[in-house]
Structure formats: structure tokens, C-alpha cells
Amino acid sequence: MSQQGLNLLEALEREQSRLERRASIRHRCECSAVILLGESPAPVSVNAKVRNISSGGIGLVLRRQLHPGTLVTIKPQGVGGPRALVARVVFSLPHTNGWQTGCELNEPLTDAEVQAWCS
């Protein structure tokens, strides 16, 4: 196996270990969102698919890689819906449809807010 393959395998194993220590329950979610990068008045917007969400984090699939530590605003696509979330990127790994990206939310969500994102 190449060094790059070994590095990817190690990263996946670390992420699996981190996920097993998860403090809150993840809920599957299949909705679209817009990720805002940078400061107003001209943030860059990136489309994303929300894969899962918990009271403390959100899993996304994006077409571009975001580096750990990047601060993002996550808004549901469309009018109305749940409130926008502010989060920090924890990891970004290659995925068949782009980049699997895990983010830690700046403020925990209530159960009702988690359900609003999932419906």
C-alpha cells in the first residue's frame, strides 16, 4: 500500500475512534444546505448535503475540501426552516461525491432543533 493510502487509512481509523466516543446521538438527515465561508458582506457560498446531525455536530458532503478549524455558517436551503448554525470544521475526508466533512457546532441544539433539521 502506498504512503498516501496508509495515511488515509490512519485518518479513517482515528475518525472511527472519535465517532465511537460521541457524546450525543446522531440522526440521519438527507437535506440540502448552503455553507457560508468568510465574513460578510461577501461570504463565499458552497452547496452541501447534510448526512447526519446531533446536538453537538453535523456531518456534510461537499464538493470541495474545507480545512480543519475553518469556521462556517450552515443554512438550510430554501425559505424558512431551522435556524442557521455556526460550526467549526473538525475533519474533511475524500468521499465518492466530494468531501465528507464533520463539524462541531458552536452552540448545542435542542432535540426540537435537531428534528427540525431532519424533517
TORVEXVO-825668 format. One line per field, with one value per residue: residue number from 0; residue in one letter; y, x, z negated of N, C-alpha, C, O in turn. Coordinates in Angstrom, 2 decimals. Example, Ala and Ser with C-alpha at 12.3 -4.5 7.8 and 13.67 -1.06 7.14 Angstrom:
<pts>
k <- [0,1]
r <- [a,s]
nc2 <- [-5.69,-2.25]
nc1 <- [13.19,12.85]
nc3 <- [-7.80,-7.08]
cac2 <- [-4.50,-1.06]
cac1 <- [12.30,13.67]
cac3 <- [-7.80,-7.14]
cc2 <- [-3.30,0.03]
cc1 <- [13.20,12.90]
cc3 <- [-7.80,-7.87]
oc2 <- [-3.32,1.14]
oc1 <- [14.24,13.41]
oc3 <- [-8.46,-8.04]
</pts>
This chain:
<pts>
k <- [0,1,2,3,4,5,6,7,8,9,10,11,12,13,14,15,16,17,18,19,20,21,22,23,24,25,26,27,28,29,30,31,32,33,34,35,36,37,38,39,40,41,42,43,44,45,46,47,48,49,50,51,52,53,54,55,56,57,58,59,60,61,62,63,64,65,66,67,68,69,70,71,72,73,74,75,76,77,78,79,80,81,82,83,84,85,86,87,88,89,90,91,92,93,94,95,96,97,98,99,100,101,102,103,104,105,106,107,108,109,110,111,112,113,114,115,116,117,118]
r <- [m,s,q,q,g,l,n,l,l,e,a,l,e,r,e,q,s,r,l,e,r,r,a,s,i,r,h,r,c,e,c,s,a,v,i,l,l,g,e,s,p,a,p,v,s,v,n,a,k,v,r,n,i,s,s,g,g,i,g,l,v,l,r,r,q,l,h,p,g,t,l,v,t,i,k,p,q,g,v,g,g,p,r,a,l,v,a,r,v,v,f,s,l,p,h,t,n,g,w,q,t,g,c,e,l,n,e,p,l,t,d,a,e,v,q,a,w,c,s]
nc2 <- [-1.18,2.25,5.20,7.35,5.98,4.60,6.77,7.79,5.60,5.55,8.03,7.55,5.51,6.94,8.76,7.02,6.04,8.41,8.90,6.79,7.64,9.47,11.87,12.53,11.46,10.63,11.65,10.48,12.35,13.83,16.34,19.46,22.05,25.30,26.38,28.94,30.70,32.70,36.26,38.59,41.43,39.77,36.75,33.48,31.09,27.65,24.72,21.99,18.65,17.54,14.93,13.79,14.69,15.95,16.95,18.27,18.36,18.21,16.38,16.60,16.52,17.80,19.48,20.47,20.59,21.45,22.89,21.63,23.47,25.61,28.11,28.03,28.92,27.35,26.97,26.04,24.98,26.86,28.59,29.75,27.26,25.54,27.31,29.02,27.57,27.89,26.67,24.73,23.27,19.95,17.66,16.60,14.38,12.39,11.46,9.56,11.34,13.78,15.54,14.27,15.86,16.80,18.68,20.65,22.05,25.46,26.16,24.05,22.07,21.90,19.11,19.52,21.31,19.70,17.79,19.51,20.06,17.57,17.12]
nc1 <- [0.85,0.51,2.15,0.39,-2.06,-1.81,-1.75,-4.34,-5.86,-5.07,-6.13,-8.87,-9.23,-8.65,-10.77,-12.97,-12.55,-12.90,-15.60,-16.81,-16.67,-18.60,-20.71,-23.37,-26.42,-26.45,-28.45,-29.81,-29.92,-31.17,-30.86,-30.61,-28.17,-26.67,-23.41,-21.69,-18.77,-16.25,-16.30,-19.04,-19.46,-19.44,-19.56,-18.41,-20.41,-21.24,-22.67,-24.16,-24.76,-26.58,-25.79,-25.94,-26.90,-26.43,-26.90,-24.56,-23.03,-22.53,-22.76,-21.56,-21.62,-19.58,-18.58,-16.07,-12.99,-12.75,-10.68,-9.62,-10.62,-11.70,-14.14,-17.61,-20.86,-23.93,-26.70,-30.10,-31.32,-33.57,-36.64,-37.46,-37.60,-35.22,-33.03,-29.98,-26.72,-23.68,-20.46,-17.42,-15.06,-14.04,-13.01,-12.18,-12.68,-11.89,-14.63,-17.05,-18.72,-17.46,-16.33,-16.38,-17.39,-16.97,-18.37,-18.17,-20.59,-21.02,-22.87,-24.89,-27.63,-31.14,-33.38,-35.66,-34.69,-32.82,-34.57,-36.01,-34.11,-33.95,-36.36]
nc3 <- [0.00,0.75,-0.64,-0.80,-0.80,-3.23,-5.01,-4.64,-5.52,-8.23,-9.03,-8.69,-10.60,-12.97,-12.92,-13.11,-15.68,-17.14,-16.58,-17.91,-20.48,-20.73,-22.22,-21.92,-20.32,-16.91,-14.18,-11.20,-8.23,-5.36,-3.69,-1.90,-2.08,-2.50,-2.71,-4.24,-3.79,-5.15,-5.83,-6.18,-4.03,-1.79,-1.72,-0.67,0.91,0.63,1.87,0.09,-1.17,-3.88,-5.96,-8.50,-11.87,-15.15,-18.59,-19.04,-16.68,-13.06,-10.05,-6.80,-3.17,-0.78,2.28,2.26,0.44,-2.97,-5.36,-8.55,-11.41,-10.07,-10.15,-9.74,-8.44,-8.45,-6.53,-6.07,-2.89,-0.91,-1.79,-5.03,-7.62,-9.81,-12.13,-11.14,-11.51,-13.32,-12.98,-13.44,-11.34,-11.76,-10.54,-7.18,-4.74,-1.82,0.28,2.12,3.45,3.23,0.53,-2.67,-5.47,-8.77,-11.37,-14.33,-16.33,-17.35,-19.30,-21.26,-19.96,-20.60,-21.17,-19.62,-17.69,-16.37,-15.26,-13.56,-11.60,-10.47,-9.25]
cac2 <- [0.00,3.49,6.04,8.11,5.06,4.36,7.99,7.85,4.56,6.02,9.11,6.93,4.82,7.96,9.31,6.00,6.04,9.62,8.74,5.85,8.36,10.52,12.12,12.68,10.57,11.15,11.37,10.55,13.53,13.94,17.62,20.34,23.23,26.21,26.68,30.27,30.81,34.07,37.31,39.46,41.37,38.92,35.39,32.51,30.06,26.32,23.81,20.79,17.71,17.18,13.48,13.48,15.81,15.67,18.20,18.94,18.35,17.98,15.74,17.14,16.15,18.99,19.26,20.98,20.31,22.53,22.50,21.65,24.79,26.60,28.50,28.06,29.09,26.34,27.39,25.13,25.54,27.19,29.65,29.26,26.12,25.73,28.42,28.79,27.06,28.26,25.48,24.67,22.01,19.07,16.83,16.57,13.19,12.08,10.74,9.30,12.52,15.01,15.51,14.06,16.91,16.80,19.98,20.79,23.25,26.41,26.09,22.80,22.14,21.20,17.98,20.09,21.87,18.55,17.26,20.48,19.86,16.25,16.99]
cac1 <- [0.00,1.28,2.16,-0.86,-3.11,-1.64,-2.17,-5.80,-6.35,-4.87,-7.10,-10.19,-9.25,-8.76,-12.11,-13.86,-12.34,-13.53,-17.04,-17.25,-16.71,-19.61,-21.50,-24.79,-26.91,-26.52,-29.69,-29.65,-30.57,-30.94,-31.38,-29.63,-27.80,-25.69,-22.34,-21.13,-17.38,-15.75,-17.05,-19.94,-20.67,-19.32,-19.09,-18.49,-21.40,-20.96,-23.79,-23.80,-25.80,-26.47,-25.91,-26.37,-26.83,-26.65,-26.97,-23.26,-22.28,-23.24,-21.96,-21.90,-20.85,-19.33,-17.79,-14.72,-12.44,-12.59,-9.62,-9.97,-10.51,-12.45,-15.43,-18.63,-22.27,-24.68,-28.10,-30.92,-31.66,-34.98,-37.18,-37.93,-36.85,-34.49,-32.07,-28.63,-25.79,-22.27,-19.70,-16.01,-14.71,-13.18,-12.29,-12.67,-12.10,-12.43,-15.91,-17.38,-19.38,-16.76,-15.61,-17.16,-16.91,-17.59,-18.27,-18.63,-21.42,-20.62,-23.90,-25.65,-29.01,-32.16,-33.96,-36.58,-33.90,-32.29,-35.70,-36.33,-33.14,-34.16,-37.67]
cac3 <- [0.00,0.83,-1.84,-0.81,-1.22,-4.67,-5.71,-4.58,-6.41,-9.60,-9.29,-8.84,-11.89,-14.01,-12.87,-13.65,-17.13,-17.65,-16.48,-18.93,-21.75,-20.55,-23.44,-21.61,-19.28,-15.55,-13.45,-9.73,-7.67,-3.91,-3.22,-1.27,-2.86,-1.93,-3.64,-4.01,-4.21,-5.14,-6.54,-5.42,-3.23,-0.60,-2.01,0.41,0.58,1.16,1.64,-0.68,-1.59,-5.29,-6.10,-9.86,-12.78,-16.57,-19.33,-19.05,-15.44,-11.80,-9.00,-5.49,-1.99,0.04,3.49,2.03,-0.87,-3.94,-6.28,-9.97,-12.04,-9.30,-10.72,-8.68,-8.78,-7.71,-6.43,-5.28,-1.59,-0.81,-2.63,-6.32,-8.12,-11.06,-12.18,-10.64,-12.51,-13.22,-13.34,-13.09,-10.67,-12.54,-9.58,-5.82,-4.13,-0.49,0.32,3.52,4.03,2.85,-0.74,-3.89,-6.37,-10.08,-12.03,-15.70,-16.44,-18.39,-20.35,-21.13,-19.51,-21.38,-20.43,-18.63,-16.58,-15.61,-14.48,-12.51,-10.52,-9.88,-8.58]
cc2 <- [1.24,4.26,6.86,7.24,4.76,5.56,8.10,6.81,4.97,7.11,8.54,6.20,5.81,8.52,8.30,5.95,7.25,9.47,7.80,6.51,9.46,10.64,12.23,11.81,11.30,10.74,11.49,11.71,13.57,15.24,18.44,21.56,24.08,26.53,28.05,30.31,32.26,35.02,38.04,40.71,40.42,37.53,34.51,31.46,28.77,25.44,22.56,19.92,17.41,15.68,13.07,14.71,15.31,17.00,18.97,19.00,18.04,17.38,16.17,16.45,17.39,18.63,19.79,20.68,21.58,22.05,22.56,23.03,25.87,26.86,28.65,28.39,28.14,26.75,26.34,25.79,25.79,28.28,29.05,28.13,26.46,26.88,28.02,28.37,27.60,27.07,25.62,23.29,21.24,18.17,16.95,15.44,12.96,11.19,10.55,10.51,13.82,14.81,15.33,14.98,16.88,18.12,19.91,22.11,24.15,26.41,24.79,23.05,21.43,20.01,18.49,20.67,20.76,17.99,18.21,20.34,18.56,16.12,17.82]
cc1 <- [0.89,1.22,0.88,-2.02,-3.04,-2.09,-3.69,-6.41,-6.21,-5.87,-8.49,-10.31,-9.37,-10.17,-13.11,-13.76,-13.02,-15.05,-17.58,-17.34,-17.78,-20.49,-22.99,-25.16,-26.97,-27.84,-29.40,-30.48,-30.22,-31.55,-30.24,-29.39,-26.83,-24.68,-21.77,-19.73,-16.96,-16.72,-18.00,-19.15,-20.58,-18.80,-19.23,-19.51,-21.06,-22.17,-23.30,-25.02,-25.54,-26.73,-26.39,-26.19,-27.07,-26.72,-25.65,-22.50,-23.15,-22.27,-22.47,-21.12,-20.80,-18.55,-16.36,-14.28,-12.37,-11.58,-10.10,-9.69,-11.28,-13.80,-16.43,-19.99,-23.04,-26.15,-28.88,-31.25,-33.16,-35.37,-37.69,-37.04,-36.09,-33.49,-30.73,-27.73,-24.40,-21.48,-18.24,-15.74,-13.73,-12.36,-12.94,-11.94,-12.68,-13.66,-16.24,-18.02,-18.71,-15.96,-16.59,-16.57,-17.69,-17.34,-18.80,-19.38,-20.93,-21.59,-24.66,-27.08,-29.92,-32.66,-34.89,-35.83,-33.29,-33.40,-36.09,-35.38,-33.39,-35.48,-37.77]
cc3 <- [0.00,-0.48,-1.95,-1.27,-2.70,-5.48,-5.76,-5.52,-7.87,-9.96,-9.50,-10.18,-13.05,-14.08,-13.45,-15.17,-17.77,-17.65,-17.55,-20.30,-21.74,-21.79,-23.16,-20.41,-17.95,-14.91,-11.96,-9.20,-6.19,-3.42,-2.61,-2.14,-2.05,-3.03,-3.27,-4.61,-4.16,-5.81,-5.60,-5.05,-2.04,-0.93,-0.76,0.01,1.32,0.86,0.93,-0.87,-3.06,-5.38,-7.48,-10.73,-14.20,-17.29,-19.29,-17.75,-14.23,-10.79,-7.64,-4.39,-1.11,1.29,3.34,0.61,-1.71,-4.97,-7.73,-10.58,-11.32,-9.96,-9.58,-9.28,-7.87,-7.74,-5.64,-3.95,-1.54,-1.79,-3.94,-6.82,-9.38,-10.97,-11.58,-11.81,-12.26,-13.74,-12.90,-12.48,-11.54,-11.61,-8.21,-5.11,-2.74,-0.59,1.79,4.21,3.64,1.59,-1.89,-4.94,-7.68,-10.78,-13.45,-15.81,-17.57,-19.57,-20.17,-20.68,-20.51,-20.54,-19.32,-17.43,-15.73,-14.71,-13.35,-11.33,-9.79,-9.13,-7.34]
oc2 <- [1.26,4.01,7.04,7.70,4.68,5.41,8.47,7.10,4.76,7.12,8.99,6.26,5.55,8.73,8.69,5.84,7.12,9.87,7.99,6.00,10.27,9.64,12.05,11.47,12.42,9.60,12.48,12.00,13.35,15.25,18.14,22.03,23.64,26.90,28.28,30.00,32.97,34.64,38.08,41.02,40.27,37.15,34.77,30.99,28.79,25.42,22.12,20.37,17.07,15.21,12.11,15.63,14.35,18.06,20.18,19.61,17.67,17.80,16.11,15.85,17.95,17.57,19.56,20.53,22.64,20.90,23.43,23.65,26.95,25.91,29.31,28.17,28.13,26.86,25.81,27.00,25.00,28.80,27.98,28.07,27.52,27.34,26.84,28.77,27.75,26.53,26.49,22.27,21.78,17.95,17.35,15.51,13.28,10.28,11.32,10.67,14.88,14.01,16.13,14.88,16.92,18.63,19.19,23.16,23.67,26.62,24.45,24.09,20.48,19.94,17.94,20.53,20.88,17.74,17.75,20.47,18.44,15.13,17.82]
oc1 <- [1.92,0.37,0.34,-2.88,-4.07,-2.74,-4.26,-7.37,-7.13,-6.41,-9.22,-11.36,-10.09,-10.71,-14.01,-14.77,-13.65,-15.72,-18.70,-18.02,-17.83,-20.96,-23.80,-24.31,-27.46,-28.29,-28.82,-31.58,-29.06,-32.61,-29.06,-30.29,-26.26,-25.05,-21.42,-19.52,-17.30,-17.79,-17.79,-18.19,-21.57,-17.72,-20.07,-19.48,-20.64,-22.65,-22.17,-26.15,-24.42,-27.77,-27.16,-25.44,-27.82,-26.60,-25.64,-21.44,-24.31,-21.12,-23.67,-20.08,-21.83,-17.91,-15.52,-15.10,-11.99,-11.65,-10.89,-8.67,-11.51,-14.52,-16.15,-20.23,-22.83,-26.77,-28.38,-31.45,-33.94,-34.54,-38.29,-35.85,-36.29,-33.14,-30.39,-27.95,-23.98,-21.78,-17.89,-16.14,-12.72,-11.18,-14.10,-10.73,-13.84,-13.72,-15.77,-17.89,-19.34,-15.02,-17.51,-15.38,-18.92,-16.22,-19.76,-18.87,-20.48,-21.18,-25.04,-27.67,-29.52,-32.38,-34.90,-36.27,-33.25,-33.16,-36.47,-35.80,-33.08,-35.71,-38.80]
oc3 <- [-0.67,-1.33,-3.04,-2.03,-3.37,-6.52,-6.78,-6.23,-8.67,-11.07,-10.38,-10.83,-14.01,-15.17,-14.19,-15.86,-18.82,-18.60,-18.03,-21.19,-22.65,-22.33,-24.07,-19.59,-17.85,-15.09,-11.51,-9.68,-5.82,-2.81,-2.80,-2.84,-1.06,-4.14,-2.11,-5.79,-3.21,-6.28,-4.39,-5.76,-1.32,-0.48,0.10,-1.13,2.48,-0.27,1.14,-0.76,-3.44,-4.92,-7.61,-10.40,-14.42,-16.67,-19.50,-17.68,-14.35,-10.70,-7.37,-4.65,-0.73,1.34,4.22,-0.29,-1.23,-5.41,-8.09,-10.30,-11.88,-10.30,-8.59,-10.46,-6.66,-8.80,-4.66,-3.88,-2.07,-2.53,-3.94,-6.48,-9.97,-9.88,-11.53,-12.96,-11.11,-14.81,-12.11,-13.04,-11.99,-11.84,-8.09,-4.89,-2.50,-1.42,2.62,5.42,3.72,1.55,-2.08,-5.27,-7.68,-10.77,-13.73,-15.42,-18.61,-20.71,-19.05,-20.97,-21.18,-19.34,-18.22,-16.29,-14.50,-13.53,-12.27,-10.18,-8.60,-8.44,-6.67]
</pts>
